Amino acid sequence: MTRMLRAISCALAAALVASGCANLSQSSLTSWIPSIPVPSFAWLTGSGHKPGPLPTLNAKVTPQINWQQSVGKATPGIAPAITSAAVYAAASDGTLMRLDPATGRVEWKVSAGHPLSAGPGAGDGIVIAGTSKGDVLAFDDSGKPLWNVRVSSEVIAPPRVAENVVVVFSGDGRIYGLARNDGRTIWVDPRNNPSLTVRNAAGGVVSRGGLFVGTAGGRLLAIDAQTGTIAWDGTVATPKGATELERIADVTSLPYVDEKEACAAAYQGRVACFDVVRGTLIWSRDVSSLAGITADASRVYVVDDKGSVQAFDRSNGASIWKQDVLAKRRIGGPQLIGDELGVVDVEGYLHLLSRSDGAYVGRIATDGSLATTQPAQLGGGILWQSEKGTVYSVGAK
């Protein structure tokens, strides 16, 4: 979750400093306006303190690394893409790989020809990556270049492929629908970001022919991927407060979407679940989150902004359990792994919690660096890429 906060306007920075912010402690809120102080974000950026010690573990479940593959150093916005036949992975230096999902064996490796800021996305026989200059690069599933187009600003999240449409997320808040065959623009959602926002490197989820994506300002959108038409627009959080910082209320992680519901979590906002077809609110809870959300048949799981993991009844949002044993480990978004729930911390440890009661039941070390994004499901296990550049496939038994 490092580098997540970004200021959009120098004028805003000057206003914040003039209003007294300069008297507060330094923070890595942004890389280019270092004077903006936000002590409350130190837990997220890692600038405030070292992670706490590993908690005592009475291991009941054994995580196992099924395979691992070195791809290259990566940043948030770069994460593996999973299809039925392959795993595609990328590195910041432009490396692009196709891996065997069962073994991690490299099936091909090419250079994209540009440093990459986001990707890959994959589907319909195409692989997509993006750059900090707004280039969208397309390759076929053998690694052959197909086309290269440019959008309005940096590509900040993995593109998605939906029935011959490539969906691209731009750093200025716009979402593009590009033709799979040649990259021409089919539609653009033209929204703009607020003046201060949390960097969203997650992107969206394609399901049921639609794109589900959270936005700055606390919205969850259901968009027709073919036309760009907004089917519904749900309120996850409402910005409020006297300052720009207090009014940050952004959805920064992937929504959870299945056949019945779409759920999302917002920073300084709520966890909310909506009817996936109509967009009507089913329930909401006042829980602030930047890390992420997932669910199973009966529960919704959220990592809140204090580093605690919470479970809610999926039918009505009632609290079931809360586990804060990992609160000082700066954990990322949760994911189902076998019968447990997995989270990766800032030092690359995968921790396992019991889905039934939140008990701390297992862990395993990796390469010492955090995951670039929330892990994804692969078979009965999970898959993620570390900032040091290793892709891990891990199961539990």
C-alpha positions as CSV (number, residue, x, y, z in Angstrom):
1,M,0.0,0.0,0.0
2,T,3.0,2.3,-0.3
3,R,2.7,5.3,-2.7
4,M,-1.1,5.1,-2.4
5,L,-1.7,8.8,-1.5
6,R,-1.3,11.3,-4.3
7,A,-2.0,15.0,-4.4
8,I,-3.3,16.3,-7.7
9,S,-2.8,20.0,-7.3
10,C,0.2,22.2,-6.2
11,A,-2.3,24.8,-5.3
12,L,-4.0,22.4,-2.9
13,A,-0.6,21.6,-1.3
14,A,0.1,25.3,-0.8
15,A,-3.4,25.7,0.8
16,L,-2.8,22.8,3.1
17,V,0.5,24.2,4.3
18,A,-0.9,27.6,4.7
19,S,-3.7,26.2,6.9
20,G,-1.2,24.9,9.4
21,C,-0.4,21.5,8.1
22,A,3.3,22.4,7.9
23,N,3.5,22.4,11.7
24,L,2.8,18.6,11.8
25,S,5.2,15.8,11.3
26,Q,6.6,14.7,7.9
27,S,4.9,11.9,6.0
28,S,5.4,10.1,2.7
29,L,1.9,11.1,1.7
30,T,3.2,11.9,-1.8
31,S,6.5,11.6,-3.5
32,W,6.5,15.1,-5.0
33,I,4.8,17.2,-2.3
34,P,6.7,15.9,0.8
35,S,5.6,18.7,3.1
36,I,2.0,17.4,3.3
37,P,1.8,15.9,6.8
38,V,-0.7,13.1,7.5
39,P,0.4,11.1,10.6
40,S,-2.7,8.9,10.3
41,F,-1.4,7.5,7.1
42,A,1.9,6.4,8.6
43,W,0.5,2.9,9.2
44,L,-0.3,2.6,5.5
45,T,2.9,3.9,4.0
46,G,5.3,2.4,6.4
47,S,6.9,5.8,7.1
48,G,5.9,6.0,10.7
49,H,7.3,2.9,12.3
50,K,8.6,-0.5,11.8
51,P,6.1,-3.4,11.8
52,G,5.4,-5.0,15.2
53,P,6.8,-8.4,16.1
54,L,5.3,-11.5,14.7
55,P,2.4,-12.6,17.0
56,T,2.6,-15.9,18.9
57,L,1.3,-18.7,16.8
58,N,-0.3,-22.0,17.7
59,A,-0.2,-23.4,14.2
60,K,-3.1,-25.5,13.2
61,V,-2.9,-25.1,9.4
62,T,0.2,-25.4,7.2
63,P,0.6,-23.1,4.3
64,Q,2.6,-24.5,1.4
65,I,4.3,-22.7,-1.5
66,N,3.1,-24.7,-4.6
67,W,5.5,-22.7,-6.8
68,Q,7.3,-19.4,-7.1
69,Q,8.7,-17.6,-10.1
70,S,10.9,-14.5,-10.2
71,V,9.6,-12.0,-12.7
72,G,11.2,-8.7,-11.7
73,K,10.6,-5.8,-9.3
74,A,7.1,-4.5,-9.3
75,T,4.9,-1.7,-7.8
76,P,1.2,-1.4,-7.0
77,G,-0.7,-1.5,-10.2
78,I,1.3,-4.5,-11.4
79,A,-0.2,-7.8,-10.5
80,P,-0.6,-11.3,-12.2
81,A,-3.5,-11.9,-14.5
82,I,-5.2,-15.4,-14.4
83,T,-7.0,-17.1,-17.2
84,S,-8.2,-20.6,-17.6
85,A,-4.9,-21.6,-19.3
86,A,-2.2,-19.3,-18.0
87,V,-0.9,-16.8,-15.5
88,Y,0.5,-13.7,-17.0
89,A,3.0,-11.5,-15.0
90,A,4.9,-8.3,-15.5
91,A,7.7,-6.3,-14.0
92,S,8.3,-2.5,-13.8
93,D,11.2,-2.8,-16.2
94,G,8.9,-4.0,-19.0
95,T,9.3,-7.7,-18.6
96,L,6.2,-9.7,-19.6
97,M,5.8,-13.4,-19.0
98,R,3.4,-16.3,-19.5
99,L,3.5,-18.9,-16.7
100,D,2.0,-22.4,-16.4
101,P,-0.6,-22.0,-13.6
102,A,0.1,-25.5,-12.3
103,T,3.9,-25.3,-12.0
104,G,4.9,-21.7,-12.6
105,R,7.1,-22.7,-15.5
106,V,7.9,-19.9,-17.9
107,E,6.2,-20.5,-21.2
108,W,7.5,-17.3,-22.8
109,K,9.2,-14.1,-21.8
110,V,9.3,-10.8,-23.8
111,S,10.1,-7.2,-23.3
112,A,7.2,-4.8,-23.6
113,G,9.7,-2.2,-24.9
114,H,8.6,0.3,-22.2
115,P,8.8,0.5,-18.4
116,L,5.4,-0.6,-17.0
117,S,3.2,1.1,-14.4
118,A,0.2,-1.4,-14.6
119,G,-0.8,-4.8,-15.8
120,P,-1.1,-7.2,-17.1
121,G,-4.7,-7.8,-18.0
122,A,-5.6,-10.9,-20.1
123,G,-8.5,-12.5,-21.9
124,D,-9.9,-13.2,-25.3
125,G,-6.4,-14.2,-26.5
126,I,-4.9,-10.8,-25.7
127,V,-2.5,-9.5,-23.0
128,I,-2.5,-5.8,-22.0
129,A,-0.1,-3.6,-20.0
130,G,0.2,0.2,-19.4
131,T,2.8,2.8,-18.8
132,S,3.2,5.9,-16.7
133,K,3.0,8.0,-19.9
134,G,-0.5,6.6,-20.7
135,D,0.6,4.0,-23.3
136,V,-1.6,1.0,-23.6
137,L,0.3,-2.0,-25.0
138,A,-1.4,-5.0,-26.5
139,F,0.2,-8.5,-27.2
140,D,-1.3,-11.7,-28.4
141,D,-1.2,-14.8,-26.1
142,S,2.2,-15.8,-27.6
143,G,3.8,-12.5,-26.7
144,K,3.6,-10.9,-30.2
145,P,2.9,-7.1,-30.1
146,L,-0.5,-6.2,-31.6
147,W,-1.1,-2.4,-31.0
148,N,-0.1,0.6,-28.9
149,V,-2.4,3.5,-28.1
150,R,-2.3,6.3,-25.6
151,V,-4.9,7.4,-23.0
152,S,-5.1,10.7,-21.1
153,S,-2.7,9.9,-18.3
154,E,-0.8,7.2,-16.5
155,V,-2.3,3.7,-16.5
156,I,-2.6,3.0,-12.8
157,A,-4.3,-0.4,-12.5
158,P,-4.3,-3.7,-14.4
159,P,-6.5,-3.4,-17.5
160,R,-9.5,-5.8,-17.8
161,V,-10.7,-7.7,-20.9
162,A,-14.5,-8.1,-21.4
163,E,-15.9,-9.6,-24.5
164,N,-13.6,-7.9,-27.0
165,V,-13.4,-4.7,-25.0
166,V,-10.2,-3.7,-23.1
167,V,-11.0,-1.6,-20.0
168,V,-8.2,0.8,-19.0
169,F,-8.0,2.9,-15.8
170,S,-6.3,6.3,-16.1
171,G,-4.7,8.2,-13.2
172,D,-6.9,11.3,-13.8
173,G,-10.0,9.2,-13.0
174,R,-11.1,8.4,-16.5
175,I,-12.0,4.8,-17.5
176,Y,-11.6,3.8,-21.2
177,G,-13.2,1.1,-23.2
178,L,-10.9,0.2,-26.1
179,A,-11.5,-2.2,-29.0
180,R,-9.7,-5.5,-28.5
181,N,-8.7,-5.7,-32.2
182,D,-7.0,-2.3,-32.7
183,G,-7.2,-0.3,-29.5
184,R,-9.6,2.4,-30.9
185,T,-11.6,4.1,-28.2
186,I,-15.2,2.8,-28.0
187,W,-16.2,4.7,-24.9
188,V,-14.9,6.9,-22.1
189,D,-16.2,7.5,-18.6
190,P,-15.1,11.1,-18.2
191,R,-15.2,11.6,-14.5
192,N,-12.5,13.5,-12.7
193,N,-10.8,12.9,-9.4
194,P,-11.3,15.1,-6.4
195,S,-8.4,17.5,-5.6
196,L,-6.9,15.0,-3.1
197,T,-7.4,11.3,-3.5
198,V,-6.0,7.9,-2.5
199,R,-4.2,6.2,-5.4
200,N,-6.3,3.3,-6.6
201,A,-4.1,0.6,-8.1
202,A,-6.7,-2.1,-8.0
203,G,-8.9,-1.3,-11.0
204,G,-12.2,-3.2,-11.4
205,V,-13.9,-6.5,-11.7
206,V,-15.5,-7.9,-14.9
207,S,-18.6,-10.0,-14.2
208,R,-21.9,-10.7,-16.0
209,G,-20.8,-8.6,-18.9
210,G,-20.3,-5.6,-16.7
211,L,-17.5,-3.7,-15.1
212,F,-17.7,-3.1,-11.3
213,V,-15.3,-0.4,-10.1
214,G,-14.9,1.7,-7.0
215,T,-14.1,5.4,-7.4
216,A,-12.6,8.4,-5.6
217,G,-15.4,10.0,-3.7
218,G,-16.9,6.7,-2.5
219,R,-18.9,5.4,-5.4
220,L,-19.3,1.8,-6.7
221,L,-20.2,1.8,-10.4
222,A,-21.7,-1.0,-12.5
223,I,-20.8,-0.2,-16.1
224,D,-21.9,-2.0,-19.3
225,A,-18.4,-3.0,-20.6
226,Q,-19.6,-2.9,-24.2
227,T,-21.0,0.6,-24.2
228,G,-19.7,2.4,-21.1
229,T,-23.3,3.0,-19.9
230,I,-23.6,3.2,-16.2
231,A,-26.2,0.6,-15.1
232,W,-26.1,1.8,-11.5
233,D,-24.2,4.0,-9.2
234,G,-24.1,3.1,-5.5
235,T,-22.9,5.2,-2.5
236,V,-20.3,3.4,-0.4
237,A,-19.1,6.6,1.4
238,T,-20.1,10.3,1.4
239,P,-17.2,12.7,1.7
240,K,-17.5,14.9,4.7
241,G,-15.3,17.1,6.9
242,A,-13.8,20.6,7.0
243,T,-10.6,19.9,5.1
244,E,-9.6,18.1,1.9
245,L,-8.0,15.3,4.0
246,E,-11.1,14.8,6.0
247,R,-13.2,14.6,2.9
248,I,-11.1,11.7,1.4
249,A,-13.7,8.9,1.1
250,D,-12.3,6.7,-1.7
251,V,-12.9,3.1,-2.7
252,T,-9.3,1.9,-3.3
253,S,-9.6,-1.9,-3.5
254,L,-11.3,-4.3,-5.7
255,P,-15.0,-4.9,-5.1
256,Y,-16.3,-8.4,-4.3
257,V,-18.8,-9.5,-7.0
258,D,-20.8,-12.7,-7.5
259,E,-24.2,-13.6,-8.9
260,K,-26.2,-11.9,-6.3
261,E,-24.2,-9.1,-4.7
262,A,-21.5,-6.5,-5.2
263,C,-19.7,-5.3,-2.1
264,A,-17.1,-2.6,-1.6
265,A,-15.2,-0.8,1.2
266,A,-14.2,2.8,1.3
267,Y,-11.6,4.7,3.3
268,Q,-13.2,7.0,5.9
269,G,-16.5,5.5,4.8
270,R,-18.4,2.2,4.9
271,V,-18.5,-1.4,3.9
272,A,-21.6,-1.7,1.7
273,C,-23.3,-4.5,-0.3
274,F,-25.6,-3.9,-3.2
275,D,-27.9,-6.1,-5.3
276,V,-25.8,-6.9,-8.3
277,V,-28.5,-6.3,-10.9
278,R,-30.5,-3.4,-9.5
279,G,-27.8,-1.6,-7.4
280,T,-30.1,-1.3,-4.4
281,L,-28.3,-1.2,-1.0
282,I,-28.7,-4.4,1.0
283,W,-26.7,-3.3,4.1
284,S,-23.8,-1.2,5.2
285,R,-21.5,-0.8,8.1
286,D,-19.3,2.1,9.2
287,V,-15.9,0.5,8.7
288,S,-13.0,2.4,7.1
289,S,-10.7,0.3,4.8
290,L,-8.0,0.8,2.2
291,A,-6.7,-2.7,2.1
292,G,-9.6,-4.7,0.7
293,I,-12.6,-7.0,1.0
294,T,-13.6,-10.5,0.1
295,A,-16.5,-12.9,0.9
296,D,-17.7,-16.5,1.0
297,A,-21.2,-17.9,1.0
298,S,-22.0,-16.6,4.4
299,R,-19.6,-13.8,5.4
300,V,-17.9,-10.7,4.2
301,Y,-14.3,-10.1,5.3
302,V,-12.6,-6.7,5.5
303,V,-9.2,-5.4,6.6
304,D,-9.9,-2.1,8.3
305,D,-7.6,0.9,8.4
306,K,-6.3,0.0,11.8
307,G,-5.1,-3.4,10.5
308,S,-7.8,-5.5,12.1
309,V,-9.6,-8.2,10.2
310,Q,-13.4,-8.2,10.6
311,A,-16.1,-10.6,9.5
312,F,-19.7,-9.7,8.9
313,D,-22.8,-11.7,8.3
314,R,-23.4,-11.5,4.6
315,S,-27.2,-11.4,4.9
316,N,-27.4,-8.4,7.2
317,G,-24.0,-7.0,8.0
318,A,-24.0,-8.1,11.6
319,S,-20.5,-8.4,13.2
320,I,-19.3,-12.0,13.7
321,W,-15.7,-11.6,14.8
322,K,-12.8,-9.1,14.8
323,Q,-9.1,-10.1,14.9
324,D,-6.5,-7.5,15.7
325,V,-3.5,-9.8,16.4
326,L,-2.0,-8.6,13.1
327,A,-2.8,-4.9,13.6
328,K,0.9,-3.8,13.8
329,R,2.0,-5.9,10.8
330,R,0.5,-3.6,8.1
331,I,-1.4,-6.3,6.3
332,G,-2.9,-6.1,2.8
333,G,-6.3,-7.2,1.5
334,P,-7.8,-10.6,2.5
335,Q,-8.4,-13.6,0.3
336,L,-9.9,-17.1,0.8
337,I,-7.4,-19.9,0.9
338,G,-8.9,-23.3,1.4
339,D,-11.0,-23.1,4.6
340,E,-9.0,-20.2,5.9
341,L,-8.6,-16.5,5.2
342,G,-5.1,-15.2,4.1
343,V,-3.5,-11.8,4.4
344,V,0.1,-10.8,3.4
345,D,2.0,-8.3,5.6
346,V,4.6,-5.7,4.9
347,E,7.4,-8.1,5.4
348,G,5.9,-10.7,3.0
349,Y,4.6,-13.2,5.6
350,L,1.3,-14.9,4.6
351,H,-0.9,-15.2,7.7
352,L,-3.9,-17.5,8.0
353,L,-7.0,-16.9,10.1
354,S,-9.9,-19.2,10.7
355,R,-12.9,-18.1,8.8
356,S,-15.2,-19.5,11.5
357,D,-13.9,-17.5,14.4
358,G,-10.9,-15.4,13.3
359,A,-8.4,-17.5,15.2
360,Y,-4.7,-17.1,14.1
361,V,-3.8,-20.5,12.8
362,G,-0.9,-20.4,10.4
363,R,1.8,-18.4,8.6
364,I,4.7,-18.8,6.1
365,A,7.5,-16.5,5.1
366,T,8.3,-15.3,1.6
367,D,10.9,-12.9,0.2
368,G,10.5,-10.2,2.8
369,S,8.4,-7.7,0.7
370,L,4.8,-6.8,0.6
371,A,2.3,-7.9,-2.1
372,T,1.7,-5.4,-4.9
373,T,-2.0,-6.0,-4.6
374,Q,-4.6,-8.1,-2.9
375,P,-4.0,-11.8,-3.6
376,A,-6.2,-13.6,-6.2
377,Q,-7.6,-17.1,-6.0
378,L,-6.0,-19.8,-8.0
379,G,-7.6,-23.2,-7.6
380,G,-8.0,-23.8,-3.9
381,G,-5.0,-21.5,-3.1
382,I,-4.0,-17.9,-3.7
383,L,-1.6,-16.1,-6.0
384,W,0.2,-12.8,-5.6
385,Q,3.3,-10.9,-6.7
386,S,5.8,-9.3,-4.2
387,E,7.4,-5.9,-4.7
388,K,10.7,-7.7,-5.0
389,G,9.3,-9.4,-8.0
390,T,8.4,-13.0,-7.0
391,V,5.0,-14.5,-8.0
392,Y,3.8,-17.0,-5.4
393,S,1.2,-19.7,-5.7
394,V,0.3,-20.9,-2.1
395,G,-2.1,-23.4,-0.8
396,A,-3.0,-24.5,2.8
397,K,-3.8,-27.8,4.4
